[in-house]
Amino acid sequence: MFRKISLMVGLLLASLTQINAQELTIWGYNLANEFSYFGSGKGSDYPDPISCAMYVPGNGELKGAKIHALNLPITSDDYTNISIWGVNTIEPYSENLGALLFEKKYNGPVEANAYQRVDLDTPIEIPEKGLYVGFSYSTNYGYPFGMIAGCIEGSTWDNTYNGWWVDDRYNTTALQIFISNVSLTGNFMSIESAKCRKSESGKEAFVTVGLSSSSNEPVKTLTYTVTFGSKKETRTITLDEPIEEGLTIKVTKSLGFTAPATDGTHTGTISIDKINGKDNDTKTEPFSFTVNTVAEIVPRLTIIEEYTGTYCGNCPRGWLGMKNVKEKMSDYAAVIAIHQYPGNDPMMCYNYSTMEFDGAPSCHIDRTGLNLDPLYGDVRSNIYECIDYYNDIDATAKVEVEGYFTDATNSSISVSATTKFLTNSPGSQIAFVLTADELTGTSNAWMQSNYFFESDAAGNGELGIFCAGGEYGQSKVLLTYDDVLVGSSWDAKGNSSAPAFSSCALNAQETLSMTLPFTPKGELLKAIHYDKIYVTALVIGADGKISNAARSRVLTTGDANSLTTVGTETTPATHRTYDLQGRTIGHQLQQRGLYITNGRKIIGQ
């Protein structure tokens, strides 16, 4: 796993800067004179020589441009054996590069934390299909990569993982090139990636596209065409946020289309036809993507179980990652933060299933067996893409859950889950989990250890809040914690006390109930908000994977003792209305369902 040190500000998006004296333009994914250091901290982890490369597109605004020099991000003054080179292709997991388009040795001095320009003997024209430019070098330094914060898909390659591989998971190379023959006089836009989640047949669907835009004016409207077989659909949309003018601006947009009417896997294409009503000057083939369509998408709640603790100095990264998930994916993902890292953690809870984590912080998604970084995800995908991937797996059951405190002492919670199986699922089990939101305190026991405070905040992306100069840039920081495990139907040895299904057959439906003790003590008891306790029901298959889940807020005695049918009446503006997941909704109840308003249970109809 990569670690960041001595981080400084860097631009994420490539654009152009004129070098008047030489009439050249700098191009790259970073145009600042500053960059970040990345690596494992051990020089012995890397091959000799190390190599790093970036992809340079040859169509659109760079068509016909010539490369004159490379600008190398140097992280240590012990770099030797330096060479720059270019190739047409890089084969993943291959030890060797293809035929060299150019190569130039450099034997001069270098300076740490600075760019070193190396000129080609003869400028080379960028082919229309693009090329890869890179440099190789020897170093004993454990942070040998000059990078910038932010991931640009397909941009960055290195030779550190079983040969060559795309290394754009965390960051992007700060390598730059000097080019000539660039004239930004029109509108250019190309598609670099296209991904689509599972959709209902014949219904509105969305494809997320990664775009590279080069325009001499802000892009406000896009006209695009989605094609499946002989069926074409063209739409024009006005962007909520215009794309700024400039060279090679990288953006991601979600574009709607009508999904194919039949169930199955369909391959389609998408093209960008017009920019601001004018023809797209980039003449490229439509970009291919696939969409899986089904008659009905069963609501699925994907569960992220995170291993963490206040004594863990790396766990601010997990806190931030899970905070992002809660804010961006709460409609279909829920977190269970398991505080079991050794130490005097007031949220320590051992009553849970036995799980294997690769250190802290780490997490599992739906118990599929992979240990993931809660902020970065896995080697190939960020945490959001990982969650989307597992959320698209067909659920084997529908499940609903509810819970309420049994009496005014709040010492126990009655929980109940109704499950209907969508497939034959022998051996499935139910489990109940209690979590709490907005936990914090003032004593030293609540102080979160933080190893990031020694790094610079600038250039460290969203983790900068924990670095020097950031909001939480101290060795110990006071945080507020959500989704904290505070009880379950497992005991401290991992034994389950949840009731068993009588049948797991197709279309079997069953309601299972039990009472869970709720007895927080000490510092945790002082921090509990009884209106912010949640129950999650997990349906776990015979293979140990979570096939679906549901979560709702635990009702207090005051909630449960007052039931009012309100229809579509408007509740007073001073009252806050929630659904059973604890999410605030508008004052006008337009849909049938169970809600909580001003501490009372009400029915919308």
N, C-alpha and C positions, 0 to 999 in steps of 0.2 A: 504494500500500500504506500502511496506517495505521501510525503510530508512537505509542508511549505515552511520556508524560513526566509528572513530578510526580504519580505514582500514589499513591492513598490507599485505605484499606479501604472496601469497599462491599458490601452484602448482595446476593446474586444472586436471592433469592427474594422475591416480594412477600408481605406479610402485613399485619396491621392495627396501627395505633398510634392510640390515642385522644387527641384534642386537646380536653381537658375544657372549657377556657374557651369554645370555640366549638362544642362538641359535633359535631366533624367527625372524619373518619377519613382518614388519609393512605393512598393506594393507589398502587402503582407497582411496577416491577421492582427498585427500590432504595429502601430506607427509611432508609439512613444519611444523615447530614448531609454526607458526603464522597463524592467521585466522582473519576474519572480524566479527563485531557485526551487527546483523540485528534485526529489530523489528519495532513496531509502535511508540515507545517512551512512551507508557502508559502501566504499568504493569497490570492495570485492564482489558486490552483487552484480556488477556490470561486465559485459564483454570488453575486449580490447582489440580493435578500437570500438568506441561507442559511435553510433550513427543516428542522426535525426533528420527527417525530411518533411516537406509540406507539399501539398498538391497545389498546382497553379493551373487554373482553367485557361483554355485557349480560345474560347468562343466569345461572342459578345464584345464588350469593350476592350478586351485584351487580344482580340484577333489581330494578328500581324505584328504585335509588340515584340521587342527584342530585349533579352536579358543581358545586361552588361556586367553585373557584379552581384555578389551575395553579401549580406550584412549579418554576421554571425553573433548570436547572443552568447557571450563568454561568462561563465560563472566562477572560474578559478584561473589564477595566473600560472597553473602548472600544465595547461593544455599544450600538447606536442603532437607531432605526426598529423597535422591538420590538412585535410583536402576537401575541396568542394566539387560537386558533381551533379549531373542531371540524367534521368532515365525516363523512358516512356511509360513503364509500368513497374509496379511493385507487387510481387506475388505474396499473399499472406502466408506466414509460417514457413517461408523459404529462407534459407540462410544466405542466398546470394541474390544480388541485384541483376537486372537484365543488362543488355548492352548499354554502355555509357554514351550519352550524347555529348558530354564534355566532362573534363576533369582537370583540376588545377591544384597543385600543392601550395601550401603556405608554410614557411619556416621562420617567419618573423616573430617578434615578441607579441604578447597579448596582455590585456589588463582585465582583472576580475571585475565583474559587474559593469561591463561596458560592451558596446558593439565593436566588432572588428570587420572592416570591409576588405573583401578579397575580390579582385577584378578578374574576369575571364580574359584570355588572350584575344579571343574573337567573339563578339556578341553573337548570341544564338536566338533565332526566331522561335517564339512559342508556337508549337503546332496546334492546329485547331482542336484536336482532342485533348489538349493539355499535356502536362508533364509533371514529374516530381523532381524537385531540387532539394539537395541536402548537403550535409557536411559530416565528416568523420573525424575523430580525434581520440587521443589517449589522455586519460586523467585518473588520478587517484582520489579525486574529490567525490564525496558521497551524495552531492546534490548537483549532478552534472547537466541538468536540463534547464535552459532558459525558456520560461513559459509565461503565459498570461492567464489570469483567472477567466473561466468561462469555457464552455465546450462548443466547438463548431464541428459538426459531424463530418468525418472523412478527411479532416484537414491535416492531421498530424500522424506521422509514422515514426517508429524507432525499432531497433533490433534487439530489444531486451527481453522478449518473451517468445521462446522457441522459434527464433528467426524474426522476420519482420511482422509487425502487427499495427493495427490502427490504435494509437494511444491518445484518444480524445475524450476519455471518460471524465477526467477531472478538469483538464485545461488544454490550451492550444499553444503550439510552438510560437515563440517570438521571432523566429527567423524572418528576414526581410530580403527583398530583391530590388535592384535598381534596373528600371526598364525605360525604353524609349518608344516612340511611335504610339503614344496613348492620346486619344482625343475624345473626350466625353461630350458628344454633341447630340445624342439621342436618348432613347429609352431602351434599356436592356434588362431583361429579367429571365433567369433560368431557375429550374426546379432542381434541387440537389437531393431531396428526400421526400417521400410521401408514405404516410402510415395511416391506416384506417382501423378503428375498432369494430367489433361485431355490431351488426345493425339488424333491425327488423326488416323483413322482406317488403319491398315496395314503399318503405317509409323514408323520412328525412334522415340522412346520414351525413357524416363529416369526415373529410380527409385532412390530416394535418400535414402541411407541406413546409419544407425548409426552402427558403427562397434566397437567391443571390441577386440583388437589385443594383443596377447602376443607371442613374437617371440624372439629367441636368435640371430637374425640378422635383419637388416633393410628389410622391406617388399617392394619390387620393382615391383612385378607383382602379379596380382590376376587372377585366373580362376574361373568363376562363371557360374551358370546355371539358366536360367529363364524358368519356365514351366507354360503353360496354357493348361489344359486338357492333351491330348496326345502329344502336341507339345512342344518339348524341344529345347532350344537354348543355346549353350555354347560359351562363349567368353573368351579370354585372353587379358588383357589390361596391359600396362605399366603405372604405376602411375606417374603423373607429379611431385609429391613430395612423395618420399618414406616415409613409416610409420616407425618411429624409433623403435629400439628394446626395450624390456622391458615388464613389467607385466601390463596388463590391460590398454593399451593405447587406449584412446577414440578418434575416428575420424569419419568424415562424408564424404562419397564419392557418386558421382552421376554415376550410371552405366547404360549404354545404352542397349536397347533390341528392338525387333520388336513388335509393338503393335498388338493385335488380329485384324484380317481383317474385323470383323463385328462390327457394332455400338452397344453400350450398356455398361453395367458394367460387368467387368470380374475380377474374382479372380484368382490370380496366386501365384506362390512361387518363391523364390530365395534362392540359397545356394552358399556358398563359398567353392569351391572344392579343389583348390590348392593355395598355397602361395609360391611364388618364384619357381614354377614348382613342389613343393613337396606337398604331400597330406596334407590336413588340419587335424590336430590332434584332433580338436574338433568335436565329433560325435553328432551332433544335427539335429533335423528335419528341413527341409527347412522352411524359414520364409514366412508367407502369407502376401499378399498385394493386393489391388484392383486398377484397372485403368478404368476410363471412356473413351470410345472411341467414336468419332463422325466423320462424313464424312468430315466436314470442320470446322476448328476453326476460328471463326470470330475474327479479331483483336479487342482487347478490351483495353481501357485505363482506369484503375481504379484510382479514384480520392480520395486523402487523404486531408481533410480539417482540418487544425490545428488552434487551438485557442492559441494565444501567445501574447507577448509584451515585450518590453525592460525593463519595471518596474517589471516584474515577475521574482523573484529570482530562481524559479524552472525551468524556461523556457530554460536555457541552455541544459537541458535534451531533450527538444523538438527540439531544434536547431540541436543537435547531431543526434537524431533519424531521422529527416527529411533529413539531410545531407546524412546519410547512405542510405536512400531510394532512393535519387536522384542518388547516385553513383552506387548502386547495382541493381536498378529495373527500370531505366528510360525507358526501352523498353516497359513496360506495366503499369507503375504507374506514376502519376504526383501529385505534392503537390500544395495546395493553402494555404499559410500561412496568416492567418487572424489576423492582429495586431489590436486587440480591447481591450486588457487588459488596465485598467485605468492607465493613466500617460501621461507624455509628450513624447510620442513616435512619432518620425518624420514619421513613416510609418503607422500611424493610418489611417484606412479607414473604414467608416461606410456604404458605398454603397454596401450592400450585403444582401443576403437572411437571414432572421431571423433564427438562429440556437441555440440549447440548448447544452452547453458544461458543463461537470462536472469539472469546475475549469480550471486552466492553469498550465502546458500544457496538453492539451487533444486533441483528434482528432476523426473524423468520417471517415469511409471508405464507399464510394458510398452511403452515407446517409442511411445506414441500421439500424440506431437507436442505435448502441452501442457506448459508449464513451470509447475510448482506450487510453492507454499511448503511446505517439509517439515514445518512445524508446523501451519499453518492450512489448507492445501489450496488450493482455487481460490475464485473470487468467490462461488459458490453453495453449495459443499459443503466440509466439513472434510476433513482428510486421510484419516480412517477411511472416510468415505462415498465418497471418490474411489477408494480401494483396493477397497472392496466393489463399486463399480460395475464396475470393470474385471475384478475377479475373477469376476464373474457372466457375463462373455462366454464363450461356448462355446470350449473348447480345441480346437485342430485336431490335437493329438497328445498321446499319453501319453509320458512320458519318465522314466527312472530313471538315476541317475548314481552312480558310485563312483570313488574315487581312493585311491592309496596311495603313500607315499614308496618309491622304488625301491631304496634301500640305506641303510646306517647313516649316511651323510654327509648325508642329507636335502637333497641338492642338486638333485633332480628328482622330479617327481610323475607317475605314470602315471594317466591319467584315462580313463574309459570311460562312454559313455551309450548306453542302449538306447531307441530311439524307435519307436513305432507310430503311424502316421498315421490319424486318424479321418475325414479328408476328403481329397480330392485337393488337394495343396498344392504345386504345381510351384514351383521356385525357392527352396524353404525351405533354410535353412542351420543348422548347429550351431556353437555357440561355447562355450568353457570359460572360467570365471572363478575365480580363487583369491582368497579373502578371509581375514582374520585377526581374531580376537577378543582382547579384553583387552590391547590395546596401550597402553603408557604408559612414561614415563621420568622422569628427574629433571633433565635439563639444560634450558637455556632454550629449546632447539629444540622441546620438547614443550609449551611454555606456549601456551595458546589465547588469542588476542586476544579481548577482550570489551568491546563498546560499551555494554552494558546496565548497567554498574556505576554510571553516573551517575544512573540512575532509581531511584525508591524501590521497594523490594520489595513493600510493602503495596499491595494492589489490583492487582498486575500478574499475578495468577494464577500458573500454574506457572512462568512465566519469572522469577518473583521470586527464584528461587535464584541468578540471575546479576545481580541488582540490589543496590543498597546495602542492607546488612543481611542479604542472603541468603548461603547456604552458599558460593557462588562469586562474591561481590560485589566482585571486584577487576578491574582492567584486564587482568591476565594471570592465567589460572587453569590448574591442572593437572588434566586429565581423563583418563579411560580410554576408549579408542575400540574399538568393535566394528564388524564387517562391513566392514573396511577393504580396499580393493582392493590386492592385493600381486602380481598377475600375471594373465595371460590368454593366450588363443590369438591375440590381436592384438599387433602390434609397436607401437613408439612413433609410427609414421606411420599407424596404423589399418589396416594390412594384416592379413588373417586367414590363419592357417596351419592352421586346423581342417580335418579331412577333410570331404569332401562326401558327401551322400546319393546313393546310386545310383538310388533311386526315392523319390518323394514321393507315390505313389499311395495311394488308399484301402486300408487294411489292410496296407500295406507296413510291415515291421518290420526294423530294422537296428541293429547295434551298431557304433559308431564309437569308435575309441581313438586316443590320442596321448600323448606325453610332454611335459610342460611343465617348463622350467627353473625352479628355485626358489632364487634367489641373493640374498636380502636382505643389505644391507650397512650398515655404520656403526651409527647409533643404532637403526635398525629391526631389525637383526640381534640386538642385545642385548634387544630387547623381545619377540621372537617366542616364542610358546608352541607347540611343534610339535604338541601334542595339541589345539590350537584353530585349526587351519587347515581351511578348507572349500573344496570344489569345487562350483561351480554350473554346470549345463548349460543353455544358452539355446537354445530352438528359435525361430528368427527367420524369419518368413514373407517372401515376395517383396515385400510392402509395407513391410518394415522393422520391423514390429511384432513383439513377443515373443508367441508364441502359447501357450507353456507353458514351464515351467522345473522343475528339480529341484535340490536341494542335499543334500550329505552331508558328513560329516566325513572328512577325509583320514586314512587309517590310517597309523600309524607302522610301522617295521620290526618292532617288538615285537608290534604288533597282528596283522600279517599272518603272522608265523611261528608263531602258536599258534592252532589251530582246534579247538574242543571242542564236541561236541553235548551240551547240558545238559537238553534236554526241559523239564520243569516243576520241576526241582530248585531249591531256594532257595539263592541265593548268600549268603555271609557278610555280615552287616550292616555290616562294616567296608569292604566292597568297593562301589565306585560303578559302577552299570550304566547304559550309554547306548545309545540307538538311533543309527543312522548319521547322524542330523541333529545329534547331540551333545546331545540332551535327556536329562536324568536320568530313569530310570524306576524302578519299584518293584523290590524284590529278587526277587519271584516272577515268572518269565517265563511268561506265560499264552498268548502268541500266537507263532505261527511267524514266524521272521524272524532277521535277523542283528543281533547286539548286541556291545557292547564291555564287558567286565567286568575290572577290575583290569589293564587293558592288554592283555587277550587277546580275540581274536575268538571269539565263541560263537554257536551256533545254537539258538534257541528253537523247540520243536516241540510 
